[in-house]
Amino acid sequence: MLDGDGKYAKRASITRLPLHYHTALIFILPAAATLTTDVYFPSTLLTSIRGYNLVLVTINITGAFMDGFFSAWESGETLPSGPKTEALHLVASDVRSFYLSAYTSWAGMLGEAASIAYAKESVFLGIVYILMSIFCAFIAHGLGSDLVQLISSSDPLT
């Protein structure tokens, strides 16, 4: 319980967003996620290569990266070291709850895997697509957590 008590003590000393900001984020963050995934990404050059939907892969991998990034702030394992990192800590829970839940699409990944399996007439390729997407998401999540450690350290970047 020592570890849990330490995290609780860290979080207790940090301020929270006022209720009206939190309420505004409930509407703004999902709308921003929908605009990003449904308007911006499809308009980029990332469409598909050899029948694989690169937009969906990019969205899910960047979503896992952002989840790793903000989960370190939300859990209290990383302490803010200045005003910018304090702001990241304040919005971490809301970003994970409202933005990333609308941003990532694991159901879309399964639908894409089914489409690949049907088009290529190989269930094996669909399963490989799912496993590779999940594997890349784990790596991206870890990289997001590592970036937080780099940002929050007081050592200068070399």
Rosetta blueprint (number, residue, H / E / L):
1 M L
2 L H
3 D H
4 G H
5 D H
6 G H
7 K H
8 Y H
9 A H
10 K H
11 R H
12 A H
13 S L
14 I L
15 T L
16 R L
17 L L
18 P L
19 L H
20 H H
21 Y H
22 H H
23 T H
24 A H
25 L H
26 I H
27 F H
28 I H
29 L H
30 P H
31 A H
32 A H
33 A H
34 T H
35 L H
36 T H
37 T H
38 D H
39 V H
40 Y H
41 F H
42 P H
43 S H
44 T L
45 L L
46 L L
47 T L
48 S E
49 I E
50 R L
51 G L
52 Y E
53 N E
54 L H
55 V H
56 L H
57 V H
58 T H
59 I H
60 N H
61 I H
62 T H
63 G H
64 A H
65 F H
66 M H
67 D H
68 G H
69 F H
70 F H
71 S H
72 A H
73 W H
74 E H
75 S H
76 G L
77 E L
78 T L
79 L L
80 P L
81 S L
82 G L
83 P H
84 K H
85 T H
86 E H
87 A H
88 L H
89 H H
90 L H
91 V H
92 A H
93 S H
94 D H
95 V H
96 R H
97 S H
98 F H
99 Y H
100 L H
101 S H
102 A H
103 Y H
104 T L
105 S L
106 W H
107 A H
108 G H
109 M H
110 L H
111 G H
112 E H
113 A H
114 A H
115 S H
116 I H
117 A H
118 Y H
119 A H
120 K L
121 E L
122 S L
123 V H
124 F H
125 L H
126 G H
127 I H
128 V H
129 Y H
130 I H
131 L H
132 M H
133 S H
134 I H
135 F H
136 C H
137 A H
138 F H
139 I H
140 A H
141 H H
142 G H
143 L H
144 G H
145 S H
146 D H
147 L H
148 V H
149 Q H
150 L H
151 I H
152 S H
153 S L
154 S L
155 D L
156 P L
157 L L
158 T L
